[in-house]
């Protein structure tokens, strides 16, 4: 399902390539393309082998637990961005998720809150800008970090700093948890992008499409209903 979604997203990006080829959000395209080539080498030679080994060595249950811990720590910036967007309902839900999963979920290993119909969602600095009708900033490529708008990179720093502050072992745990999150987000996506004739344009268009989609993000009620429907389907099966 995830790969089909990514494939569809990349196909849409390719179709919209002409529309955004001279976008005002990419004033540094000449330099970005050179840096993107460097990043692709890093992704292929370092990140993808780590991603493959991680998937091969660790059982699904352990990977799920690690991912749950990561998501639980990121509930803190989620709450902040909820409030900045004026979304009190999501802020209360995310705060409840953090408290419940940190306690009953054993420091976030288990997503106990979803069983109570508290939906999981991801907030970001970019989404906050989109909600208030602001621009995401220029498209920037940072080798080893990735390609994205300025707001995306600010969000990366925010997430990493949050995990560093909240992790038990600041020096070792937070980088490993954050690496897990980024690999999980970008592993399959990177594999698909590499197959494109112009990976740079695809990456830029995907970032722009993602930003635009923030404006039509699902509501709290719809996400909560998804949890209820999922539970009903599991009971029926």
C-alpha positions as CSV (number, residue, x, y, z in Angstrom):
1,X,0.0,0.0,0.0
2,X,2.8,2.4,1.0
3,X,4.8,1.7,-2.2
4,X,1.6,2.1,-4.4
5,X,1.0,5.5,-2.8
6,X,4.6,6.6,-3.3
7,X,4.5,5.4,-6.9
8,X,1.3,7.4,-7.5
9,X,2.8,10.5,-5.9
10,X,5.9,10.2,-8.1
11,X,3.8,9.8,-11.2
12,X,1.9,13.0,-10.4
13,X,5.1,14.8,-9.8
14,X,6.4,13.7,-13.2
15,X,3.2,14.9,-14.9
16,X,3.4,18.2,-13.2
17,X,7.1,18.7,-14.0
18,X,6.6,21.3,-16.6
19,X,4.3,23.3,-14.4
20,X,6.9,23.7,-11.7
21,X,10.2,23.6,-13.7
22,X,10.7,27.3,-13.3
23,X,9.0,27.7,-9.9
24,X,9.9,30.8,-7.9
25,X,10.4,28.4,-4.9
26,X,13.7,27.2,-6.5
27,X,15.9,30.2,-7.0
28,X,19.1,28.2,-6.3
29,X,18.3,25.4,-8.8
30,X,21.8,25.5,-10.4
31,X,23.5,24.9,-7.1
32,X,20.8,22.6,-5.8
33,X,21.3,20.2,-8.7
34,X,25.0,19.9,-8.0
35,X,24.4,19.3,-4.3
36,X,21.6,16.9,-5.1
37,X,24.0,14.6,-7.0
38,X,26.2,14.5,-3.9
39,X,23.2,13.7,-1.7
40,X,22.1,10.9,-4.1
41,X,25.6,9.3,-3.7
42,X,25.3,9.5,0.1
43,X,21.8,8.0,-0.1
44,X,22.8,5.1,-2.3
45,X,26.1,4.3,-0.7
46,X,25.2,4.9,3.0
47,X,21.5,5.4,3.8
48,X,20.0,2.7,1.6
49,X,22.4,-0.1,2.8
50,X,21.6,0.9,6.4
51,X,17.9,0.9,5.6
52,X,18.1,-2.5,4.0
53,X,20.1,-4.0,6.9
54,X,17.7,-2.4,9.4
55,X,14.7,-4.0,7.7
56,X,16.5,-7.4,7.3
57,X,18.0,-7.8,10.8
58,X,15.3,-6.4,13.1
59,X,12.0,-8.2,13.4
60,X,8.8,-6.2,12.5
61,X,7.8,-6.1,16.2
62,X,11.0,-4.4,17.3
63,X,10.9,-1.9,14.4
64,X,7.3,-1.1,15.3
65,X,8.3,-0.4,18.9
66,X,11.2,1.8,17.9
67,X,9.0,3.7,15.5
68,X,6.4,4.1,18.3
69,X,9.0,5.6,20.6
70,X,10.1,8.1,18.0
71,X,6.5,9.1,17.2
72,X,5.8,9.5,20.9
73,X,8.7,11.9,21.4
74,X,7.5,13.9,18.4
75,X,4.1,14.5,20.0
76,X,5.7,17.4,21.9
77,X,6.5,19.5,18.7
78,X,3.1,18.3,17.4
79,X,1.4,19.9,20.3
80,X,3.3,23.2,19.8
81,X,2.4,23.3,16.1
82,X,-1.2,22.4,16.9
83,X,-1.4,25.5,19.1
84,X,0.3,27.7,16.6
85,X,-2.4,26.6,14.1
86,X,-5.1,27.3,16.5
87,X,-6.2,23.7,16.5
88,X,-7.2,23.1,20.2
89,X,-8.8,19.7,19.4
90,X,-5.7,18.2,18.0
91,X,-3.5,19.8,20.7
92,X,-5.6,18.1,23.5
93,X,-5.5,14.8,21.6
94,X,-1.8,14.9,21.0
95,X,-1.1,15.9,24.6
96,X,-3.3,12.9,25.7
97,X,-1.5,10.6,23.4
98,X,1.9,11.6,24.8
99,X,0.8,11.2,28.4
100,X,-1.0,7.8,27.8
101,X,1.7,6.3,25.6
102,X,4.5,7.5,27.9
103,X,2.9,5.8,30.9
104,X,0.6,2.9,29.9
105,X,2.6,2.5,26.6
106,X,5.9,2.1,28.5
107,X,7.7,5.2,27.3
108,X,6.0,5.0,24.0
109,X,7.0,1.5,23.0
110,X,3.3,0.6,22.6
111,X,0.7,2.9,20.9
112,X,-1.9,2.4,23.6
113,X,-3.6,5.8,22.8
114,X,-4.8,4.6,19.4
115,X,-6.8,1.9,21.1
116,X,-8.7,4.7,22.9
117,X,-9.5,6.3,19.5
118,X,-6.9,9.1,19.9
119,X,-5.7,9.5,16.3
120,X,-2.1,9.7,15.4
121,X,-1.1,12.5,13.0
122,X,2.1,14.4,12.1
123,X,2.5,18.1,12.5
124,X,5.3,20.3,11.1
125,X,6.5,23.8,10.7
126,X,5.7,23.5,7.0
127,X,2.1,22.6,7.7
128,X,1.8,25.5,10.1
129,X,2.9,27.9,7.3
130,X,0.5,26.3,4.9
131,X,-2.4,26.7,7.3
132,X,-1.8,30.4,7.6
133,X,-1.3,30.8,3.8
134,X,2.5,31.5,4.0
135,X,5.2,30.4,1.5
136,X,7.4,27.4,2.4
137,X,10.5,29.3,1.5
138,X,13.1,28.4,-1.1
139,X,13.9,24.9,-2.1
140,X,17.2,23.9,-0.7
141,X,19.3,20.7,-0.9
142,X,21.6,19.8,2.0
143,X,23.8,16.7,1.2
144,X,23.3,14.1,3.8
145,X,20.1,15.7,5.1
146,X,18.0,15.8,1.9
147,X,16.0,18.1,-0.4
148,X,13.2,20.3,0.8
149,X,11.9,23.7,1.4
150,X,13.5,26.0,4.0
151,X,10.5,25.2,6.3
152,X,11.2,21.5,5.9
153,X,14.7,21.9,7.1
154,X,13.6,24.1,10.0
155,X,11.2,21.3,11.0
156,X,14.1,18.7,10.8
157,X,16.1,20.8,13.3
158,X,13.0,21.2,15.5
159,X,12.4,17.5,15.6
160,X,16.0,16.5,16.2
161,X,16.4,19.1,19.1
162,X,13.2,17.8,20.7
163,X,14.3,14.2,20.6
164,X,17.7,15.2,22.0
165,X,16.1,17.0,24.9
166,X,13.5,14.2,25.7
167,X,15.7,11.2,25.1
168,X,17.2,9.4,28.2
169,X,20.7,9.2,26.6
170,X,21.1,12.5,24.7
171,X,24.3,11.5,23.0
172,X,23.3,8.1,21.6
173,X,19.6,7.5,21.7
174,X,18.3,10.6,19.9
175,X,20.4,10.4,16.8
176,X,19.6,6.7,16.4
177,X,15.9,7.3,16.9
178,X,15.8,10.2,14.5
179,X,17.8,8.2,11.9
180,X,15.2,5.4,12.2
181,X,12.5,7.9,11.6
182,X,14.1,9.5,8.5
183,X,15.1,6.1,7.1
184,X,11.5,4.9,7.5
185,X,10.1,8.0,5.8
186,X,12.6,8.1,2.9
187,X,13.8,4.5,2.3
188,X,11.1,3.3,-0.1
189,X,10.7,6.8,-1.5
190,X,14.4,7.1,-2.3
191,X,14.4,3.8,-4.1
192,X,11.5,4.9,-6.3
193,X,12.9,8.4,-7.0
194,X,16.2,6.9,-8.2
195,X,14.3,5.2,-11.0
196,X,13.0,8.5,-12.4
197,X,14.7,10.2,-15.4
198,X,15.1,13.4,-13.4
199,X,15.2,12.6,-9.7
200,X,15.8,16.2,-8.7
201,X,12.6,17.5,-10.4
202,X,10.6,14.7,-8.9
203,X,11.9,15.4,-5.4
204,X,11.1,19.1,-5.7
205,X,7.6,18.5,-7.1
206,X,6.9,16.0,-4.4
207,X,7.9,18.5,-1.7
208,X,5.7,21.2,-3.3
209,X,2.8,18.8,-3.6
210,X,3.2,17.7,0.0
211,X,3.1,21.3,1.1
212,X,0.0,22.0,-0.9
213,X,-1.7,18.9,0.5
214,X,-1.2,20.3,4.0
215,X,-4.0,22.8,3.3
216,X,-6.5,19.9,2.9
217,X,-5.3,17.7,5.8
218,X,-7.9,15.4,7.3
219,X,-9.8,16.6,10.3
220,X,-9.6,15.2,13.8
221,X,-13.0,13.6,13.4
222,X,-12.1,11.8,10.1
223,X,-8.9,10.4,11.6
224,X,-10.8,9.2,14.6
225,X,-13.4,7.6,12.4
226,X,-10.6,5.8,10.5
227,X,-9.5,4.2,13.8
228,X,-13.1,3.1,14.5
229,X,-13.5,1.7,11.0
230,X,-10.2,-0.2,11.2
231,X,-11.2,-1.8,14.5
232,X,-14.5,-2.9,13.1
233,X,-12.8,-4.4,10.1
234,X,-10.4,-6.4,12.3
235,X,-13.4,-7.7,14.4
236,X,-15.2,-8.7,11.2
237,X,-12.2,-10.6,9.9
